[in-house]
Structures are given as C-alpha cells and as structure tokens.
Amino acid sequence: MCATKEKMSQYIELHNFIKAHACVDWLTPSQQQALDAIQNALRSHHTINLYGERGCGKTFLGWICHRESIGAYLPHPRFLQGGVSSPSPSCLIIDNVHTNRAEFRHILKEIQLYSVPNLIAIPREPSKEEMVAIELPCTKHDCEKMRHNLSLDEPLSSDDEMNLWQIFFERLFCQ
C-alpha cells in the first residue's frame, strides 16, 4: 500500500513538473506542426477538432495553446456547467470531448450561450461534424523529443513502438 501511495505521489509530481514546463520549446515536431495548423485555422474557422490516439500529446498541446493565449483550457466538457470566466474568452480549448453528435452539438450550444466565438475540441477521433480536423500523430521523432525533455538518455531502438504516455511511465518507474 505504501509503495502505491509513493508511486501516486511521484506520478503527481512528474505530471506537475511537465505541466509547469509546458512551453513551445517542449513541443514535439508533430505538436509544433499541429500548433501552426491551429493558429492558421483560427484565422478563418471557428471550430477545430484536434484529435489523435492516446499518448500523442493532445492534452499537452492544449496546455500550450492556453499558455500561448490562444484560449482558455478546460480538461473536460463537464467544466462548462460552471460557466466560463468573465469576460468570455475568445476561444475555449476543451479536452476529452466525445465525438457523438448529440454531445458535441450540446457543447456548441453551451459555448454560444457564453458568447465564446471559437472552440478547439480535443477528442481521440475525428468528429462527424463539419469543422477543421487536425490529426496529431506520434512519431519516433516525437518520442525522442519527449525523452529529451524528460532527461531520459537511452535512445529508442528502431523496434520500439511507443507513445508519449509510455515514455512518461518509463520516466516514472525508472527514477
């Protein structure tokens, strides 16, 4: 039991370390490309679907978008229920969005109620709604950048199929 509490404490510490260091310099190559695509898309579109597999860095990119003043970050759609800050942000970045049509349309109605003109929705899959879709892949170069950010020295072998969460846990359990 004590070891579990210790690992949970280390998990929270590492998570907070990464969140505290969330800056453009820490972006992986794919995240940088997606950030550029988001900034370009927001010039002419109001709704963006940033999607990708588990562990590709969508949440981290959402934090960066918030830090770069692109929009206010909400970790889950349920946080819309409490309202948004006043004055309303020009963009909301909502993580863990489901892509089912009814739920997505409900989110769109809520942000309209709060007079938020732009939305970056972050699910795992592309939405079925009409909007700009930006896929965030996770390449070997992305994993190498994450390993560098976390000061993991051993290079990836060519056979390693990893995502950024696996590298996070590697760092957590190799301390």
C-alpha positions in Angstrom: 0.0 0.0 0.0 2.8 2.4 0.9 4.5 1.8 -2.4 1.3 2.6 -4.3 1.0 5.9 -2.4 4.6 6.7 -3.2 4.1 6.0 -6.9 1.0 8.1 -7.0 2.9 10.9 -5.3 5.7 10.5 -7.9 3.1 10.5 -10.7 1.5 13.7 -9.5 5.0 15.3 -9.1 6.1 14.3 -12.6 2.7 15.4 -14.1 3.0 18.8 -12.3 6.7 19.1 -13.5 5.6 18.6 -17.1 2.7 21.0 -16.8 5.0 23.6 -15.2 7.4 23.2 -18.1 4.8 23.3 -20.8 6.2 25.7 -23.3 6.7 25.9 -27.0 10.3 24.6 -26.6 9.0 21.4 -25.2 6.7 20.7 -28.2 7.4 17.6 -30.3 7.8 18.1 -34.0 4.2 16.9 -34.6 2.8 19.1 -31.9 4.6 22.1 -33.4 3.1 21.4 -36.8 -0.4 21.0 -35.2 0.1 24.3 -33.3 0.9 26.1 -36.5 -2.1 24.5 -38.2 -4.4 25.5 -35.3 -3.1 29.1 -35.4 -3.7 29.3 -39.2 -7.1 27.6 -39.0 -8.4 30.0 -36.3 -7.9 32.9 -38.7 -10.9 31.7 -40.8 -12.7 28.9 -38.9 -14.5 28.9 -35.5 -14.4 25.2 -34.6 -11.3 22.9 -34.7 -11.1 19.2 -34.0 -7.7 18.3 -32.7 -7.7 14.5 -32.5 -5.2 11.7 -32.2 -4.5 8.4 -30.5 -3.9 8.1 -26.7 -0.5 9.3 -25.8 0.2 11.5 -28.8 0.3 14.7 -26.7 -3.1 16.3 -27.3 -3.5 17.5 -23.7 0.0 18.9 -23.6 -0.7 20.8 -26.8 -4.0 22.1 -25.2 -1.9 23.4 -22.3 0.5 25.1 -24.7 -2.4 26.7 -26.6 -3.7 28.1 -23.3 -0.2 29.3 -22.3 0.2 31.0 -25.7 -3.1 32.8 -25.0 -5.0 31.1 -27.8 -7.8 30.2 -25.4 -9.0 29.0 -22.0 -8.3 25.3 -21.3 -11.0 23.0 -19.8 -9.9 19.5 -19.0 -13.4 18.0 -19.7 -16.7 19.3 -21.1 -18.3 18.9 -17.7 -16.4 22.1 -16.6 -18.7 24.1 -18.9 -21.5 23.6 -16.5 -20.0 26.1 -14.1 -19.9 28.7 -16.8 -16.8 30.5 -18.2 -14.8 33.4 -16.9 -16.0 36.9 -17.5 -15.2 38.4 -19.9 -15.7 35.4 -22.1 -12.5 34.1 -23.7 -12.2 34.3 -27.5 -11.6 30.6 -27.6 -12.2 27.5 -25.5 -10.0 24.5 -25.6 -12.0 21.5 -24.3 -10.2 18.2 -23.7 -11.7 14.8 -23.5 -14.6 15.6 -25.8 -16.7 12.8 -27.1 -17.4 12.8 -30.8 -21.0 11.6 -30.7 -23.1 14.2 -32.5 -25.6 15.0 -29.7 -23.0 15.6 -27.1 -20.9 17.7 -29.5 -23.8 19.8 -30.5 -24.6 20.4 -26.8 -21.1 21.7 -26.3 -21.5 24.0 -29.3 -24.8 25.4 -27.9 -23.2 26.0 -24.5 -20.3 27.9 -25.8 -22.7 30.1 -27.8 -24.6 30.8 -24.6 -21.4 32.1 -23.1 -20.6 34.1 -26.3 -17.4 32.2 -27.0 -16.7 32.5 -30.7 -14.1 29.8 -31.1 -13.6 26.2 -30.0 -10.8 23.7 -30.1 -12.3 20.3 -29.3 -9.8 17.6 -28.3 -11.2 14.0 -28.7 -9.4 10.8 -29.7 -11.2 10.6 -33.1 -12.2 13.0 -35.8 -15.7 14.5 -35.2 -18.5 13.8 -37.6 -19.4 17.5 -37.5 -18.3 19.9 -40.2 -15.1 21.6 -38.9 -11.4 21.8 -39.5 -9.8 18.5 -38.4 -6.2 18.4 -37.3 -4.7 15.0 -36.6 -1.9 14.8 -34.1 0.3 11.7 -34.8 3.0 10.3 -32.6 6.2 9.6 -34.5 9.6 8.3 -33.4 10.9 11.9 -33.5 8.2 12.9 -31.2 9.1 10.2 -28.7 12.8 11.2 -28.9 11.9 14.8 -28.2 9.8 13.7 -25.2 12.7 11.5 -23.9 15.0 14.5 -24.3 12.5 16.8 -22.4 12.4 14.3 -19.5 16.2 13.7 -19.5 16.0 10.1 -20.5 19.3 9.3 -22.0 18.9 5.9 -23.6 17.9 6.2 -27.3 14.9 4.4 -28.7 15.6 1.3 -30.7 14.2 1.1 -34.2 11.7 -1.6 -33.0 10.2 0.5 -30.2 6.5 1.4 -30.8 5.9 4.0 -28.1 3.6 6.8 -27.3 4.3 9.8 -25.1 2.4 8.2 -22.1 4.6 5.2 -22.3 7.7 7.5 -22.0 6.0 9.3 -19.1 5.6 6.0 -17.3 9.1 4.9 -18.2 10.4 8.1 -16.6 8.2 7.5 -13.6 9.2 3.9 -12.9 12.9 4.3 -13.8 13.6 7.0 -11.3 
